[in-house]
Amino acid sequence: MSKHTEQELKEIAAQLKCPNGEKGLKVADNMFQTNTEMLVESLKYLDLQENQKILEIGHGNCKHLQSILSKAENLKYTGLDISDLMNQQAKENNKTEIENGQTEFIIYDGENIPFKENTFDKIVTVNTLYFFKAPINFFSQIAQILKPTGIFVLTFQEKSFLEKLAFTKYNFRLYDIDEALITLEKSGLNPMKEILKQGKVISKLGEEVLRSYYIIPCKLA
């Protein structure tokens, strides 16, 4: 049984969706610690090449930016997030990259992606799937802004793992691998493979858990 009250669990779930205030700063640092491994593993399947444009959806405080920019020469990075606080933190943490024109951070409403068709060579999102209100529509937009030869990587924690965490009954829509693959395929994306990863991590409740997550690299159908 969780040691946290229902109100505390609700607040944790809300902060994970959209960090804000002083607690949001702590949540963002925790997410940086727990999400970085997932992002680094995801980057292996993006096949980043010189001069490409990459979009990350749900970048958090983006202390991990160098993990991305170091993968190839002259990459252009755009970060998209629903949190004003994370937008501010990302800008604060990456001033040099913004000033030299290599990086930009943009706020959006979580539903409508504000870019033209065929804009990005590579797109990645980690631990955001649970919060999309209309996932098929959202992924359809990703298919539109992805260049014809582009790659999109979706990374998420598996349903059977997240069900064990008390806060995920609030604001989370959980997916097993089959549900995720069907959703992507209905959106005009072609999953190339699914990679299952496991490892120990400290949960948002401060407990060590064995986490399982999937990486799904996709091309246009």
Secondary structure by P-SEA (a helix, b strand, c coil): cccccaaaaaaaaaaaaccccaaaaaaaaaaaaaaaaaaaaaaaacccccbbbbbbcccccccccccccccccbbbbbbbbccaaaaaaaaaacaaaaaaccbbbbbccccccccccccccbbbbcccccccccaaaaaaaaaaaccccbbbbbbbbcaaaaaaccccccccccccaaaaaaaaaaacbbbcbbbbbbbbbbccccccccccbbbbbbccc
